[in-house]
């Protein structure tokens, strides 16, 4: 959960970026572990997300939304790139390096987070029939708890478009008789 006074990503301040990293690490790792079920991959993707954030810190604009929404946008892009193979070679090198850096305690801690997120992933699979744009906005709002405005920012769309997509996703789930399973409260209970 992000702090009340979120730290913005400093573009050229290593100490400032370290504080930004510390403040947002759990939030980003939580985002990743809700989407993958391998501890090494979760660690690698989380590291890749913060590398991308460090490299793109100069692009952060506080007027466009909270730092967590910016990070979720980066996270979404890094995870998408991983699963669609656009960065396959770079990901393989990162996975090998990550395995050397993780000790048994690290793996156990990440696996515990993955287990905690398993119920949420199972609920998320119930809406797998939705189109990708509908699933993305539903995930950002329901799974990740972003307000619609910040979900729209993370997806690069307008708030109105995000609101329409969220409405359509919920309507499809209600029609399928599954709306009771995919609620914010149910997902929070499943991941605790």
N, CA, C and O of each residue as an XYZ file, in Angstrom:
768
protein
N       0.847     -1.173      0.000
C       0.000      0.000      0.000
C       0.890      1.231      0.000
O       1.762      1.356      0.860
N       0.688      2.158     -0.957
C       1.526      3.337     -1.014
C       1.341      4.206      0.218
O       0.285      4.194      0.852
N       2.391      4.967      0.550
C       2.350      5.854      1.718
C       1.427      7.025      1.429
O       1.071      7.276      0.278
N       1.034      7.752      2.498
C       0.150      8.893      2.341
C       0.793      9.985      1.500
O       0.108     10.629      0.705
N       2.079     10.206      1.654
C       2.794     11.228      0.885
C       3.767     10.505     -0.042
O       4.931     10.307      0.306
N       3.289     10.109     -1.227
C       4.145      9.341     -2.117
C       5.332     10.148     -2.616
O       5.225     11.336     -2.919
N       6.439      9.481     -2.689
C       7.662     10.089     -3.188
C       7.650      9.966     -4.702
O       7.442      8.873     -5.230
N       7.867     11.058     -5.401
C       7.942     11.039     -6.859
C       9.311     10.511     -7.267
O      10.284     10.679     -6.532
N       9.396      9.875     -8.432
C      10.678      9.337     -8.877
C      11.647     10.445     -9.293
O      11.405     11.127    -10.288
N      12.737     10.635     -8.550
C      13.709     11.670     -8.927
C      14.521     11.226    -10.140
O      14.946     10.074    -10.227
N      14.727     12.137    -11.059
C      15.393     11.778    -12.312
C      16.895     11.562    -12.163
O      17.448     10.683    -12.825
N      17.563     12.327    -11.324
C      19.026     12.208    -11.271
C      19.545     12.169     -9.846
O      20.598     12.738     -9.561
N      18.840     11.520     -8.957
C      19.236     11.485     -7.564
C      19.188     10.043     -7.060
O      18.121      9.562     -6.677
N      20.340      9.338     -7.055
C      20.340      7.933     -6.632
C      19.765      7.717     -5.235
O      19.041      6.746     -5.017
N      20.069      8.598     -4.291
C      19.539      8.443     -2.931
C      18.026      8.645     -2.940
O      17.295      7.929     -2.255
N      17.565      9.608     -3.708
C      16.127      9.845     -3.819
C      15.421      8.682     -4.479
O      14.321      8.303     -4.077
N      16.059      8.113     -5.500
C      15.435      6.964     -6.157
C      15.412      5.769     -5.211
O      14.473      4.975     -5.254
N      16.419      5.625     -4.364
C      16.436      4.532     -3.378
C      15.243      4.664     -2.431
O      14.611      3.662     -2.096
N      14.930      5.872     -1.999
C      13.767      6.098     -1.126
C      12.474      5.796     -1.883
O      11.551      5.199     -1.327
N      12.407      6.209     -3.154
C      11.252      5.921     -4.004
C      11.068      4.414     -4.143
O       9.954      3.904     -4.025
N      12.164      3.707     -4.392
C      12.159      2.253     -4.523
C      11.633      1.598     -3.243
O      10.755      0.737     -3.296
N      12.168      2.006     -2.105
C      11.740      1.434     -0.814
C      10.253      1.663     -0.576
O       9.553      0.771     -0.097
N       9.772      2.852     -0.907
C       8.371      3.172     -0.651
C       7.427      2.365     -1.540
O       6.332      2.008     -1.106
N       7.827      2.077     -2.762
C       6.917      1.458     -3.727
C       7.213     -0.017     -4.015
O       6.482     -0.645     -4.781
N       8.259     -0.577     -3.426
C       8.640     -1.962     -3.733
C       7.509     -2.952     -3.468
O       7.181     -3.753     -4.343
N       6.906     -2.915     -2.278
C       5.851     -3.874     -1.939
C       4.650     -3.744     -2.868
O       4.042     -4.747     -3.240
N       4.308     -2.528     -3.240
C       3.175     -2.308     -4.141
C       3.451     -2.929     -5.500
O       2.589     -3.604     -6.062
N       4.646     -2.704     -6.033
C       4.990     -3.252     -7.349
C       5.107     -4.776     -7.280
O       4.614     -5.471     -8.168
N       5.752     -5.303     -6.236
C       5.851     -6.762     -6.107
C       4.463     -7.372     -5.994
O       4.210     -8.432     -6.568
N       3.560     -6.725     -5.267
C       2.179     -7.213     -5.176
C       1.502     -7.234     -6.540
O       0.806     -8.194     -6.872
N       1.701     -6.183     -7.333
C       1.150     -6.117     -8.693
C       1.650     -7.300     -9.507
O       0.877     -7.949    -10.211
N       2.949     -7.580     -9.409
C       3.557     -8.655    -10.191
C       3.081    -10.026     -9.706
O       2.734    -10.878    -10.524
N       3.058    -10.254     -8.388
C       2.701    -11.581     -7.885
C       1.232    -11.909     -8.103
O       0.842    -13.072     -7.992
N       0.405    -10.909     -8.410
C      -0.975    -11.201     -8.780
C      -1.071    -11.670    -10.226
O      -2.132    -12.106    -10.675
N       0.041    -11.580    -10.954
C       0.012    -11.909    -12.373
C       0.940    -13.054    -12.773
O       0.795    -13.606    -13.864
N       1.883    -13.418    -11.917
C       2.788    -14.531    -12.220
C       2.834    -15.484    -11.041
O       2.508    -15.106     -9.916
N       3.240    -16.724    -11.298
C       3.257    -17.712    -10.217
C       4.624    -18.366    -10.024
O       4.718    -19.510     -9.579
N       5.674    -17.632    -10.362
C       7.035    -18.135    -10.204
C       7.842    -17.080     -9.440
O       7.925    -15.926     -9.860
N       8.432    -17.489     -8.316
C       9.146    -16.536     -7.457
C      10.300    -15.854     -8.184
O      10.480    -14.644     -8.048
N      11.075    -16.600     -8.944
C      12.208    -16.010     -9.663
C      11.731    -15.014    -10.711
O      12.298    -13.931    -10.855
N      10.684    -15.388    -11.443
C      10.142    -14.488    -12.455
C       9.580    -13.229    -11.805
O       9.773    -12.129    -12.322
N       8.885    -13.377    -10.675
C       8.339    -12.215     -9.971
C       9.464    -11.269     -9.545
O       9.340    -10.053     -9.692
N      10.550    -11.818     -9.022
C      11.684    -10.987     -8.606
C      12.314    -10.298     -9.816
O      12.645     -9.114     -9.762
N      12.477    -11.046    -10.901
C      13.082    -10.481    -12.110
C      12.227     -9.359    -12.696
O      12.746     -8.298    -13.041
N      10.919     -9.592    -12.807
C      10.041     -8.580    -13.380
C       9.984     -7.337    -12.497
O       9.961     -6.214    -13.002
N       9.962     -7.534    -11.189
C       9.957     -6.388    -10.276
C      11.230     -5.559    -10.456
O      11.181     -4.329    -10.496
N      12.361     -6.244    -10.563
C      13.626     -5.534    -10.799
C      13.584     -4.798    -12.138
O      14.007     -3.646    -12.224
N      13.078     -5.454    -13.180
C      12.983     -4.827    -14.498
C      12.087     -3.591    -14.473
O      12.364     -2.602    -15.152
N      11.012     -3.653    -13.684
C      10.096     -2.517    -13.577
C      10.812     -1.325    -12.968
O      10.652     -0.199    -13.438
N      11.603     -1.561    -11.921
C      12.305     -0.435    -11.293
C      13.456      0.067    -12.164
O      13.776      1.255    -12.122
N      14.077     -0.797    -12.941
C      15.095     -0.332    -13.896
C      14.426      0.579    -14.922
O      14.937      1.654    -15.237
N      13.270      0.137    -15.442
C      12.538      0.964    -16.413
C      12.100      2.286    -15.782
O      12.143      3.331    -16.431
N      11.679      2.238    -14.512
C      11.270      3.471    -13.821
C      12.461      4.411    -13.653
O      12.329      5.620    -13.842
N      13.616      3.865    -13.301
C      14.814      4.690    -13.143
C      15.194      5.319    -14.482
O      15.505      6.509    -14.550
N      15.169      4.519    -15.541
C      15.529      5.042    -16.857
C      14.517      6.070    -17.362
O      14.872      6.978    -18.114
N      13.254      5.924    -16.947
C      12.216      6.837    -17.420
C      11.763      7.848    -16.395
O      10.727      8.487    -16.581
N      12.512      8.012    -15.311
C      12.099      8.929    -14.236
C      11.859     10.340    -14.755
O      11.001     11.056    -14.238
N      12.607     10.739    -15.768
C      12.439     12.086    -16.321
C      11.082     12.267    -17.001
O      10.674     13.401    -17.253
N      10.378     11.181    -17.303
C       9.074     11.272    -17.974
C       7.913     11.404    -16.998
O       6.787     11.681    -17.411
N       8.173     11.208    -15.701
C       7.090     11.292    -14.714
C       6.586     12.721    -14.609
O       7.370     13.661    -14.481
N       5.266     12.873    -14.666
C       4.626     14.188    -14.559
C       3.569     14.101    -13.463
O       2.532     13.468    -13.658
N       3.816     14.722    -12.322
C       2.919     14.662    -11.167
C       1.525     15.197    -11.492
O       0.554     14.820    -10.835
N       1.415     16.052    -12.477
C       0.104     16.592    -12.848
C      -0.792     15.530    -13.473
O      -2.013     15.687    -13.490
N      -0.209     14.460    -13.982
C      -0.982     13.418    -14.657
C      -1.436     12.315    -13.711
O      -2.227     11.459    -14.107
N      -0.955     12.313    -12.471
C      -1.415     11.310    -11.524
C      -0.348     10.928    -10.525
O       0.770     11.444    -10.539
N      -0.727     10.005     -9.658
C       0.139      9.553     -8.573
C       1.285      8.693     -9.105
O       1.166      8.071    -10.161
N       2.401      8.664     -8.362
C       3.527      7.824     -8.776
C       3.149      6.353     -8.938
O       3.693      5.674     -9.808
N       2.222      5.846     -8.110
C       1.851      4.430     -8.200
C       1.161      4.140     -9.533
O       1.371      3.074    -10.112
N       0.348      5.062    -10.025
C      -0.296      4.857    -11.329
C       0.756      4.823    -12.433
O       0.666      4.009    -13.352
N       1.744      5.695    -12.348
C       2.846      5.707    -13.312
C       3.590      4.376    -13.257
O       3.909      3.799    -14.296
N       3.871      3.884    -12.034
C       4.552      2.603    -11.877
C       3.706      1.447    -12.400
O       4.242      0.523    -13.011
N       2.389      1.482    -12.172
C       1.518      0.419    -12.697
C       1.534      0.415    -14.219
O       1.489     -0.649    -14.837
N       1.596      1.589    -14.825
C       1.701      1.646    -16.291
C       2.993      0.996    -16.760
O       2.987      0.222    -17.717
N       4.097      1.302    -16.097
C       5.381      0.682    -16.431
C       5.299     -0.820    -16.179
O       5.762     -1.610    -17.001
N       4.720     -1.219    -15.057
C       4.603     -2.638    -14.714
C       3.825     -3.388    -15.780
O       4.226     -4.466    -16.220
N       2.710     -2.807    -16.186
C       1.878     -3.433    -17.212
C       2.684     -3.631    -18.500
O       2.605     -4.686    -19.129
N       3.450     -2.627    -18.884
C       4.247     -2.722    -20.110
C       5.358     -3.764    -19.986
O       5.591     -4.525    -20.924
N       6.045     -3.810    -18.847
C       7.134     -4.777    -18.657
C       6.583     -6.201    -18.666
O       7.152     -7.084    -19.308
N       5.484     -6.424    -17.960
C       4.893     -7.772    -17.922
C       4.393     -8.166    -19.305
O       4.595     -9.300    -19.740
N       3.742     -7.235    -19.995
C       3.263     -7.518    -21.353
C       4.435     -7.877    -22.272
O       4.359     -8.841    -23.033
N       5.508     -7.103    -22.198
C       6.684     -7.374    -23.038
C       7.267     -8.753    -22.728
O       7.680     -9.480    -23.631
N       7.294     -9.099    -21.452
C       7.827    -10.411    -21.082
C       6.998    -11.524    -21.710
O       7.544    -12.419    -22.355
N       5.686    -11.471    -21.523
C       4.834    -12.550    -21.991
C       4.642    -12.562    -23.499
O       4.214    -13.577    -24.047
N       4.934    -11.507    -24.162
C       4.805    -11.484    -25.617
C       6.159    -11.557    -26.316
O       6.231    -11.384    -27.533
N       7.209    -11.804    -25.585
C       8.504    -12.139    -26.157
C       9.294    -11.000    -26.757
O      10.339    -11.253    -27.355
N       8.848     -9.736    -26.630
C       9.598     -8.662    -27.255
C      10.942     -8.426    -26.584
O      11.846     -7.853    -27.193
N      11.087     -8.863    -25.332
C      12.355     -8.697    -24.625
C      12.854    -10.047    -24.123
O      13.458    -10.120    -23.053
N      12.613    -11.109    -24.872
C      12.924    -12.475    -24.443
C      14.389    -12.661    -24.035
O      14.657    -13.247    -22.985
N      15.324    -12.185    -24.827
C      16.739    -12.388    -24.496
C      17.117    -11.642    -23.216
O      17.789    -12.198    -22.348
N      16.692    -10.399    -23.102
C      16.997     -9.610    -21.898
C      16.358    -10.258    -20.664
O      16.968    -10.271    -19.595
N      15.160    -10.785    -20.795
C      14.486    -11.437    -19.678
C      15.232    -12.707    -19.258
O      15.328    -12.996    -18.065
N      15.758    -13.464    -20.215
C      16.482    -14.688    -19.872
C      17.729    -14.363    -19.058
O      18.026    -15.040    -18.074
N      18.450    -13.340    -19.460
C      19.649    -12.936    -18.714
C      19.260    -12.472    -17.305
O      19.928    -12.815    -16.330
N      18.187    -11.699    -17.204
C      17.745    -11.215    -15.893
C      17.297    -12.374    -14.998
O      17.573    -12.373    -13.798
N      16.609    -13.359    -15.575
C      16.165    -14.511    -14.773
C      17.361    -15.279    -14.233
O      17.359    -15.679    -13.069
N      18.381    -15.493    -15.054
C      19.560    -16.222    -14.597
C      20.259    -15.441    -13.497
O      20.651    -16.014    -12.481
N      20.417    -14.144    -13.690
C      21.066    -13.309    -12.674
C      20.255    -13.307    -11.389
O      20.816    -13.412    -10.298
N      18.950    -13.188    -11.510
C      18.089    -13.166    -10.335
C      18.176    -14.438     -9.529
O      18.115    -14.397     -8.300
N      18.318    -15.563    -10.191
C      18.402    -16.833     -9.463
C      19.675    -16.898     -8.624
O      19.683    -17.480     -7.539
N      20.727    -16.307     -9.124
C      21.963    -16.308     -8.340
C      21.866    -15.394     -7.126
O      22.555    -15.615     -6.130
N      21.015    -14.363     -7.197
C      20.922    -13.401     -6.117
C      19.898    -13.785     -5.051
O      19.955    -13.270     -3.934
N      18.965    -14.677     -5.373
C      17.943    -15.061     -4.409
C      18.439    -16.209     -3.541
O      18.915    -17.224     -4.047
N      18.323    -16.036     -2.226
C      18.637    -17.161     -1.341
C      17.327    -17.854     -0.972
O      16.254    -17.414     -1.386
N      17.410    -18.930     -0.198
C      16.217    -19.705      0.143
C      15.175    -18.872      0.869
O      13.976    -19.052      0.652
N      15.617    -17.962      1.729
C      14.679    -17.116      2.463
C      13.928    -16.184      1.511
O      12.727    -15.970      1.671
N      14.643    -15.623      0.510
C      14.001    -14.758     -0.476
C      12.948    -15.533     -1.262
O      11.827    -15.060     -1.449
N      13.318    -16.727     -1.721
C      12.398    -17.554     -2.497
C      11.170    -17.902     -1.657
O      10.044    -17.839     -2.150
N      11.381    -18.267     -0.398
C      10.270    -18.612      0.487
C       9.334    -17.424      0.665
O       8.115    -17.592      0.626
N       9.876    -16.241      0.858
C       9.052    -15.043      1.050
C       8.246    -14.728     -0.203
O       7.061    -14.408     -0.114
N       8.880    -14.815     -1.370
C       8.162    -14.532     -2.616
C       7.122    -15.607     -2.884
O       6.018    -15.295     -3.330
N       7.454    -16.874     -2.619
C       6.479    -17.945     -2.810
C       5.272    -17.767     -1.888
O       4.148    -18.083     -2.277
N       5.493    -17.267     -0.676
C       4.380    -16.998      0.241
C       3.461    -15.929     -0.337
O       2.239    -16.024     -0.229
N       4.061    -14.910     -0.951
C       3.238    -13.868     -1.595
C       2.491    -14.434     -2.789
O       1.340    -14.072     -3.034
N       3.140    -15.323     -3.534
C       2.475    -15.945     -4.680
C       1.306    -16.795     -4.194
O       0.227    -16.750     -4.785
N       1.504    -17.572     -3.121
C       0.423    -18.383     -2.566
C      -0.737    -17.508     -2.120
O      -1.900    -17.847     -2.338
N      -0.415    -16.381     -1.494
C      -1.459    -15.464     -1.037
C      -2.226    -14.890     -2.228
O      -3.426    -14.629     -2.132
N      -1.539    -14.697     -3.335
C      -2.186    -14.159     -4.526
C      -2.872    -15.209     -5.383
O      -3.577    -14.867     -6.333
N      -2.676    -16.492     -5.061
C      -3.252    -17.572     -5.872
C      -4.773    -17.461     -5.949
O      -5.349    -17.607     -7.027
N      -5.424    -17.205     -4.822
C      -6.882    -17.081     -4.827
C      -7.319    -15.928     -5.724
O      -8.310    -16.037     -6.446
N      -6.582    -14.833     -5.674
C      -6.909    -13.696     -6.537
C      -6.725    -14.062     -8.010
O      -7.531    -13.668     -8.852
N      -5.669    -14.810     -8.321
C      -5.458    -15.234     -9.716
C      -6.571    -16.167    -10.174
O      -7.004    -16.101    -11.324
N      -7.042    -17.047     -9.266
C      -8.126    -17.950     -9.626
C      -9.402    -17.169     -9.904
O     -10.137    -17.484    -10.840
N      -9.665    -16.146     -9.086
C     -10.830    -15.296     -9.349
C     -10.655    -14.537    -10.665
O     -11.606    -14.387    -11.432
N      -9.462    -14.071    -10.914
C      -9.215    -13.329    -12.151
C      -9.415    -14.212    -13.376
O      -9.815    -13.716    -14.429
N      -9.143    -15.510    -13.260
C      -9.332    -16.404    -14.412
C     -10.804    -16.551    -14.770
O     -11.133    -16.927    -15.895
N     -11.698    -16.256    -13.819
C     -13.138    -16.320    -14.095
C     -13.548    -15.292    -15.145
O     -14.553    -15.468    -15.833
N     -12.773    -14.227    -15.266
C     -13.126    -13.214    -16.261
C     -12.209    -13.276    -17.487
O     -12.072    -12.293    -18.216
N     -11.592    -14.420    -17.706
C     -10.665    -14.575    -18.834
C     -11.344    -14.421    -20.190
O     -10.677    -14.167    -21.192
N     -12.661    -14.570    -20.228
C     -13.385    -14.430    -21.485
C     -13.569    -12.991    -21.927
O     -14.015    -12.735    -23.046
N     -13.229    -12.045    -21.054
C     -13.356    -10.633    -21.427
C     -12.276    -10.255    -22.443
O     -11.213    -10.875    -22.487
N     -12.553     -9.243    -23.253
C     -11.527     -8.735    -24.164
C     -10.402     -8.127    -23.336
O     -10.606     -7.755    -22.180
N      -9.221     -8.028    -23.925
C      -8.064     -7.509    -23.187
C      -8.284     -6.099    -22.647
O      -7.935     -5.851    -21.493
N      -8.843     -5.156    -23.417
C      -9.059     -3.808    -22.857
C     -10.003     -3.821    -21.649
O      -9.790     -3.068    -20.698
N     -11.039     -4.662    -21.671
C     -11.955     -4.732    -20.538
C     -11.271     -5.355    -19.335
O     -11.442     -4.887    -18.209
N     -10.495     -6.414    -19.566
C      -9.779     -7.072    -18.462
C      -8.770     -6.118    -17.834
O      -8.629     -6.082    -16.612
N      -8.063     -5.342    -18.665
C      -7.033     -4.455    -18.141
C      -7.624     -3.420    -17.191
O      -7.097     -3.213    -16.098
N      -8.704     -2.772    -17.590
C      -9.287     -1.749    -16.721
C      -9.886     -2.399    -15.476
O      -9.792     -1.835    -14.386
N     -10.500     -3.572    -15.616
C     -11.059     -4.270    -14.462
C      -9.945     -4.641    -13.481
O     -10.109     -4.475    -12.272
N      -8.827     -5.136    -13.982
C      -7.704     -5.499    -13.119
C      -7.151     -4.296    -12.373
O      -6.908     -4.371    -11.169
N      -6.951     -3.191    -13.076
C      -6.384     -2.012    -12.431
C      -7.311     -1.444    -11.359
O      -6.845     -0.978    -10.319
N      -8.618     -1.480    -11.608
C      -9.560     -0.907    -10.646
C      -9.885     -1.905     -9.530
O      -9.855     -1.545     -8.353
N     -10.196     -3.165     -9.894
C     -10.647     -4.134     -8.891
C      -9.477     -4.813     -8.191
O      -9.446     -4.857     -6.961
N      -8.523     -5.340     -8.936
C      -7.405     -6.053     -8.314
C      -6.414     -5.105     -7.652
O      -5.960     -5.349     -6.534
N      -6.082     -4.020     -8.352
C      -5.029     -3.142     -7.863
C      -5.554     -1.938     -7.090
O      -4.769     -1.201     -6.492
N      -6.861     -1.729     -7.092
C      -7.458     -0.686     -6.272
C      -7.215      0.739     -6.744
O      -7.322      1.676     -5.953
N      -6.891      0.914     -8.013
C      -6.695      2.276     -8.521
C      -8.034      2.949     -8.774
O      -8.984      2.291     -9.199
N      -8.123      4.239     -8.523
C      -9.318      4.981     -8.960
C      -9.366      4.947    -10.488
O      -8.338      4.775    -11.143
N     -10.544      5.109    -11.042
C     -10.697      5.029    -12.498
C      -9.765      6.008    -13.210
O      -9.188      5.664    -14.242
N      -9.608      7.212    -12.680
C      -8.748      8.223    -13.318
C      -7.308      7.726    -13.421
O      -6.665      7.901    -14.456
N      -6.798      7.108    -12.352
C      -5.415      6.620    -12.369
C      -5.286      5.362    -13.226
O      -4.250      5.149    -13.856
N      -6.320      4.533    -13.256
C      -6.304      3.361    -14.148
C      -6.242      3.826    -15.597
O      -5.510      3.263    -16.412
N      -7.014      4.853    -15.905
C      -6.992      5.408    -17.256
C      -5.601      5.922    -17.599
O      -5.114      5.708    -18.709
N      -4.955      6.604    -16.644
C      -3.604      7.122    -16.864
C      -2.635      5.974    -17.137
O      -1.816      6.052    -18.052
N      -2.730      4.913    -16.342
C      -1.824      3.779    -16.509
C      -2.008      3.112    -17.868
O      -1.055      2.577    -18.436
N      -3.242      3.144    -18.390
C      -3.529      2.516    -19.682
C      -3.343      3.467    -20.861
O      -3.326      3.040    -22.015
N      -3.204      4.757    -20.564
C      -3.040      5.734    -21.636
C      -4.351      6.034    -22.356
O      -4.346      6.324    -23.552
N      -5.481      5.969    -21.634
C      -6.790      6.254    -22.225
C      -7.481      7.322    -21.379
O      -6.991      7.692    -20.312
N      -8.623      7.814    -21.862
C      -9.367      8.829    -21.100
C     -10.134      8.167    -19.957
O     -10.411      6.968    -19.991
N     -10.465      8.957    -18.958
C     -11.260      8.457    -17.826
C     -12.621      7.965    -18.291
O     -13.135      6.973    -17.772
N     -13.202      8.642    -19.255
C     -14.514      8.233    -19.773
C     -14.420      6.858    -20.421
O     -15.274      6.000    -20.196
N     -13.386      6.650    -21.222
C     -13.203      5.346    -21.866
C     -12.991      4.265    -20.815
O     -13.539      3.170    -20.938
N     -12.208      4.556    -19.789
C     -11.982      3.573    -18.720
C     -13.282      3.255    -18.000
O     -13.556      2.094    -17.697
N     -14.084      4.272    -17.725
C     -15.361      4.075    -17.025
C     -16.294      3.196    -17.869
O     -16.955      2.307    -17.333
N     -16.351      3.440    -19.177
C     -17.202      2.648    -20.075
C     -16.716      1.200    -20.101
O     -17.521      0.272    -20.022
N     -15.410      1.008    -20.212
C     -14.862     -0.353    -20.240
C     -15.142     -1.093    -18.938
O     -15.486     -2.275    -18.954
N     -14.996     -0.400    -17.810
C     -15.270     -1.021    -16.520
C     -16.739     -1.417    -16.422
O     -17.062     -2.508    -15.952
N     -17.618     -0.543    -16.860
C     -19.057     -0.845    -16.848
C     -19.348     -2.078    -17.700
O     -20.081     -2.973    -17.278
N     -18.772     -2.121    -18.898
C     -18.995     -3.265    -19.799
C     -18.460     -4.562    -19.189
O     -19.113     -5.602    -19.268
N     -17.280     -4.501    -18.587
C     -16.690     -5.700    -17.974
C     -17.589     -6.221    -16.866
O     -17.869     -7.418    -16.799
N     -18.042     -5.325    -15.998
C     -18.926     -5.743    -14.899
C     -20.245     -6.285    -15.423
O     -20.788     -7.240    -14.869
N     -20.767     -5.680    -16.495
C     -22.027     -6.146    -17.077
C     -21.871     -7.561    -17.632
O     -22.745     -8.404    -17.429
N     -20.766     -7.829    -18.331
C     -20.511     -9.176    -18.859
C     -20.409    -10.187    -17.714
O     -20.954    -11.287    -17.804
N     -19.714     -9.815    -16.644
C     -19.569    -10.728    -15.506
C     -20.907    -10.963    -14.811
O     -21.201    -12.081    -14.390
N     -21.714     -9.915    -14.690
C     -23.051    -10.092    -14.086
C     -23.886    -11.039    -14.937
O     -24.555    -11.931    -14.415
N     -23.842    -10.839    -16.248
C     -24.604    -11.683    -17.163
C     -24.166    -13.141    -17.035
O     -24.987    -14.055    -17.107
N     -22.893    -13.341    -16.847
C     -22.365    -14.706    -16.714
C     -22.595    -15.266    -15.313
O     -22.277    -16.426    -15.048
N     -23.148    -14.445    -14.411
C     -23.421    -14.921    -13.061
C     -22.186    -14.988    -12.185
O     -22.164    -15.711    -11.189
N     -21.140    -14.224    -12.557
C     -19.888    -14.293    -11.819
C     -19.558    -13.001    -11.098
O     -18.493    -12.917    -10.486
N     -20.407    -11.994    -11.138
C     -20.054    -10.697    -10.552
C     -19.817    -10.788     -9.054
O     -19.056     -9.991     -8.504
N     -20.460    -11.751     -8.377
C     -20.253    -11.878     -6.939
C     -18.847    -12.339     -6.598
O     -18.376    -12.086     -5.489
N     -18.159    -13.012     -7.523
C     -16.827    -13.549     -7.236
C     -15.736    -12.505     -7.438
O     -14.714    -12.550     -6.754
N     -15.926    -11.583     -8.346
C     -14.865    -10.646     -8.687
C     -15.230     -9.263     -8.146
O     -15.638     -8.380     -8.901
N     -15.079     -9.087     -6.841
C     -15.285     -7.798     -6.206
C     -14.022     -7.424     -5.468
O     -13.208     -8.285     -5.134
N     -13.861     -6.152     -5.216
C     -12.660     -5.680     -4.536
C     -12.528     -6.332     -3.161
O     -11.442     -6.787     -2.804
N     -13.627     -6.388     -2.372
C     -13.563     -6.975     -1.032
C     -13.203     -8.454     -1.080
O     -12.406     -8.929     -0.271
N     -13.797     -9.192     -2.041
C     -13.490    -10.618     -2.160
C     -12.022    -10.818     -2.494
O     -11.372    -11.709     -1.947
N     -11.493     -9.985     -3.401
C     -10.091    -10.127     -3.781
C      -9.179     -9.761     -2.629
O      -8.157    -10.418     -2.432
N      -9.514     -8.732     -1.860
C      -8.694     -8.376     -0.720
C      -8.672     -9.507      0.301
O      -7.619     -9.826      0.852
N      -9.831    -10.117      0.556
C      -9.877    -11.240      1.498
C      -9.039    -12.405      0.995
O      -8.359    -13.068      1.778
N      -9.086    -12.657     -0.308
C      -8.380    -13.787     -0.888
C      -6.864    -13.614     -0.822
O      -6.120    -14.595     -0.786
N      -6.411    -12.348     -0.807
C      -4.965    -12.135     -0.813
C      -4.389    -11.873      0.558
O      -3.189    -11.626      0.674
N      -5.197    -11.916      1.598
C      -4.672    -11.684      2.956
C      -4.405    -12.975      3.663
O      -3.962    -12.970      4.812
